[in-house]
Amino acid sequence: MIRLEDVSKIYQMGDTELRALDHVNLEIKDGEFVSIIGPSGSGKSTMMNIIGCLDIADEGEYYLDDQPIEEYSDDELAKIRNKKIGFIFQNFNLIGSLSARENIELPLIYQKVPREERNKRVEEALKEVGLWERRDHKPKELSGGQQQRIAIARAIATRPSIYLGDEPTGNLDSKTSDEIMKIFKKLHKEGNTVILITHDEDVAKQAHRSIRIKDGHLSEVEEIDSTVY
């Protein structure tokens, strides 16, 4: 499904060339649960942006579903970001003036999903994350963990095949992080590909495969015992 071949991302800082990714090779198969772990500045967020089609590599090839990413049109890339990939961010990215239900429904409106189908998907997504009873609450009326569950529900409602989380537990305490990870594990068991970007060892080891990144290089790939489930 996802293949990076000799991918580099280069930033020019004055006279200095900074390689955020340096000749990276990576393959993530359909249905895998993978964590990408590294400290701040390691290149993991840059990798997420490339995998999520939010940015493009300066060198190398990125293949999505066996097709080079540069062969996709701008409209096709927009559809991939809106439908194929469900993004979950550290800061939730919820709209404060909208209720939980309305935040989840918004991307479906952009996708021109009919109202009846939107209502069905929103209800299903809220129930999957255990927050149906909070559907009319606004973000400020919800805890951090509840806001993140709403953010996950927003992704679920679009029915993506890839869930891409950028430090999804970064602002949460350990108990709430565990609750969020249970949702990701459930999504994976349902057949989805899950990719989590994290600096947290405890989060990373809950994936089936953990990829370490440092200074733009993949330094280690670990297969993790699936008994963590």
N, C-alpha and C positions, 0 to 999 in steps of 0.2 A: 504493500500500500504506500509506504513512505520510504524513499531512498535518497540519501545524500551522498554524492560522489565527489570527493576532493573539493568540498565547498569551503570558500573563504569569504569573510566579510571584513572589509578594510575601511577604517576611518582615518582621515588625515587631521592630525592635531598640530597645526603649524607646520614645522618641518619634519614632524615625527609621524611615522606610519604605525597605526595601531590595528593589529589584526584581532578583531573580536572573535572570529572563527578562523582557524588556520588549517586548511586542508583536511576538513572533517569528513569522515566516512561513517555512515550510519544507515541501518535498515530497521524499520519497525513494521512488523507484519500485521495484517488485519486481525483484530481481536486480542492484541497484546495489551498488557498493563505494564507500562514502563515509567520509571522515574528518571529524571535528569537532575543530578545533584551537583552543586558546586557553590563556592562562596560568592559574595558580591563581586562583580567585575570579571567573573570567570568566562562569560560568553553564553551562559545558559538562556538569558532572556533574548539575546540576539538569535539564538537557535530557535527559540519558541516563535519569534516573529517570522522567521523564514518558513518554519514548518506550517505556521498558521496563515501563510500567504499575506502577511502584513508588511513584509519587506522582501527584497530579492537579494540573492547572493551576488558578489562581485566576481567570483571565480567558481568554477565547478558547476555541477548539475544537480538540480532537485527534481526528482521524479515523484509525482503523485498519481497513484493508480497506473503506473508504468508509462506515464506521459510526461515529458519534460515540461516544467512549469511555464517556460517561456512560450510554449505552444498554446497555452490557454489565453483566450481573449480577456480583456478587462471585465466584460460582463460575466464571463465564465468564472473568473476569480472571485468576483463579488458574490456569485451564487455559491461558490465553495465556502466562502467565509460565512455566509448567511445560513446555509443549509447543511453542509457536510461537516463543518467544524463547530462544536459548541464551546465557546470561550468562557472560562471562569477566572476572574481576576482577584488579586489580594484585597483590593479596595471595593469589591462588590459591583461598583459601577451601576448602582440603582438610581433611578430618578426620584428625588426626594418628594416631589409634588404628586407622584402617582402612588396608588395603593400597590400592594404585593401582586394582586391579580392583574392590574394594569401594566405593571412592569414586565410581567411574563407575557402578556398579550401583545405588547408593542412590536417585537420583531415579527410576529405572525401577521400583524397588520401590514408591515412593510413587505412581507412575502405574499400579500393579497390572499391570505387564507380566509375562506368564508366564515362569517360570524359564528354559525353553529359549530363548525369544526374548531374554531378558535376556543370557544367556550369549553368544548370537550377536552381539548388538549391542556388548557389551563387547569381545569379541575383535576385531570389525571396527574399532571406534573406536581401540583400542590399536594395531592394525597401521597404521591411517591416520596416526597421529602417530609411528610408529616406535618404540613402547615395549612391544611385546608381551612381550619378554624381561624387562621390569621389573614385570610385572603383580602380583607378590607383594611388592614393596617398599613400605614405608611412606614417607610424605612426607619424614621426616627422613633417609631413606636416598637421597634423590634431590636432584639439583642444582636450582637455581631454574628453569632452563630446562626441565628434565624435569618439575618440578611444574606449570609452566604448560602444558606439553603434555598432562599428565594432566587439567588443568582444561578444556582445549579438548576432549579426548576425552570428558569427562563431558558437555559440551554436545552433541557430535556424536551420542552414543548416544541422546539424546532426539529426534533427527531434527527439529530446528527448521527453520523457513524463514528466520529472522533470527538472525544472530550479532551480539551487542552486546558489544563489548569496552570496558571502562573502564580506560584506561592499561595495556593487557595486556603492554606491554614496559617498563613504568616501573621495574621492579626488576631489569632484565636488562642485561647488557653488550651491546655493539653486535653481536658475532658471534651471540650467542644470540637477540637481537632479530630479526636477519635470518632465522634459522631459524623463528622463530614467524611472521613475516610470510609466509614461503613457505607455511605451512599455511593462513593466511587467504586467500592468493591462490588456492590450490587449492580451498578451500571455495567461493570466489566463482565460479571456473570451472565448478564443479559445479552452478551455478545458484542459489546461495543469496544472500540479501541480507546484506551485511557492513557494519556501522557501527562505526567505531573512534573512541573519545574519547581524545584525546592532547594533550600539550603539545610533542611531539617533531616538528620539521619533517621529519626524515628518514622518520619513520613516516607522517606525514600525506601526503607527496607520493607514496607508493606506492599510494594509493587512486586511483580514477578521477575522483573529485570531492572537493575539499577545501573545507570550509565553516569560515570563521573567525568566532569569537565573542569579543566583548569587552564587558565591563560589561553583559551581558545582551542585547546587540544582535548580529545577524548583520551583520558589517561587510564581508564579501567572500565571494564564491563563485567558486571556480576550477575550471575543467575541466582535468584533467591529461592530458597525452599518454599514451595507453595503451601506448606503447612501453616504459614502465617495466616492463612484464611481460617 
